Amino acid sequence: MSVVDVMAPRYQRVRAFFAPRNRSGGATALWDAAQMVGFDVDAPAAPWVDLGWVRGFARSCETRVVAVKSGAPLTTAIQVRSEVDAGVSMAFESWGKLQLALSAGTQQLNLLRGEAVALLSGSTATVLQMSAVDAATFAVGDLIVVDVDYADATGYVGAGVDAAYVKTALTDAEYVRRVSLNVARVAAVKDGAVTLETPLIAGAPTDAMKASAVVGFCDREGSTFLQEWSALFVADGPQGERVSWYYPRLQATSGIAESVADDAGGYEAMRLRGAFRALPVVDPLDGETAVCWRSVVSR
């Protein structure tokens, strides 16, 4: 009896979804293919964030299987895995805060404009409440970051995503907002309410958070901090099949890089490159260690 009802899966593009991983608490975004068979790539369920299409999606496996031999003459008795190593690489088709941060793999700085403004009660992940005067300093299309003042803390900092690790106390009160990934674009401004195009990755702001306008981003190659994310890659085929790859822990294995290709009209298209190593977690189902899950489902 055949249990395969499609030919070799064919797909045009792979779509990437990333989720923040809590480094201090060890919390990982879980993926259960059986429960998420209807996962909507156009409206991904939290905490997954859509990073768009990727090009050149490639997985690597350096896992080694060696023979354990015994007897005379030596004869293979069993095989064991002596080393587990896997990775994944791709080029992002879109440029955005998270794509830039992932391609850098380390702290990425927000270029702030002016002073931070206080938020009022009633703010949500998509609507920021502030005084009418403060709201008027933002315009549709502006980027905005929402996070706390830095106050001599050490360790991981950043709302929603551990954006940096502070080794010794700093003096810059804006530092957390400079590195925070809690960024969104302004969709509307009216009567003190600043509406965002997409929800903040950290959810509704706390009373301690403030908002700053962002005019751009700055990558810094050579720093020591390594970001860590959970990732899901989805490829849909024309026969209704879906292949997905779930990596619970990814860290960058390369520095800042771009790839350049000829594009229509005589321009060159610059794409963000990302390469990551898969780190292990323990599967609660049976206690086995794993670095990636591959799922094949027919919708």
Secondary structure by P-SEA (a helix, b strand, c coil): ccccccccccccbbbbbbbbbbcccccccccccccccccccccccccccccccccbbbbbbcbbbbbbccccccccccccccccccbbbbbbccccaaaaaaaaccbbbbbcccbbbbbcccccccbbbccaaaaaaccccbbbbbbbccccccccccccccccccccccccccccccccccbbbbccccccbbbbcccccccccccccbbbbbcbbbbbccccbbbbbcbbbbbbccccbbbbbbbcbbbbccccbbbbbbccccbbbbbbbbbbbbbbbbcccccccccbbbbbbcc
